[in-house]
Amino acid sequence: MKKIYPGNLLISTPNILSDYYFKRSIVLITEISDKEVIGLIINKQLNYNLKDIDSSVNEKKIKVFSGGPVNQDNLFFIHNEPETIKNSRFCYDNLCFGGNYEELIKMINEKVFDWKNKVKFFSGYSGWTIEQLNEEINEGSWIIDTKKNINVFENNVKNLWKNKIKRSNSEFKIWLNAPNDPQDN
């Protein structure tokens, strides 16, 4: 298998169109250990915002994304403000995972922290054993994108998967105009 690093993207291929969570998804790899790979789906916006699940949040426009099928009852976040958001785990470059959530919400509520393009919230995360992900990659379920040329904080994600497939030089471009559910064709 091609080596994967934090910051790489996994772009799902049409080989997993039947997978509810991962069809047409882009997963940002945030953590890799000897045994597992952890990531967050960055292009699956949910139908509610942060205020809907946390009444202490004043801001109504903070979107929540489906990070993946694991631990969906928990909220996770990434950000690029390690000096401002304490207790964060470094992922790559200036991107961090988690941190002091209560302090972050307090700063957002007091309008001393401009959250736009600096933080993104997720319900759940994606996780694989090393062997499981190796198998899925070898089966052709994922394209590994090692270029860090994407704004992971982008909220307008409707065409993100399509655009990544378009630029991938892959045989999957034929699927770009297919409906989300091929049975709708």
ABEGO torsion letter per residue (X at the ends): XBBBBBGBBBBBBAAAAABAAABGBBBBBABBBAABBBBBBAABBBABBAAAABAABABAABBBBBAEABGAABBBBBBABAAABBGBBBABEABBBEEBAAAAAAAAAAGABBABGABBBBBEBBBBBAAAAAAAAAAGABBBBABBABBAABABAAAAAAAAAAAAGBAAAAAAABBABAAAX
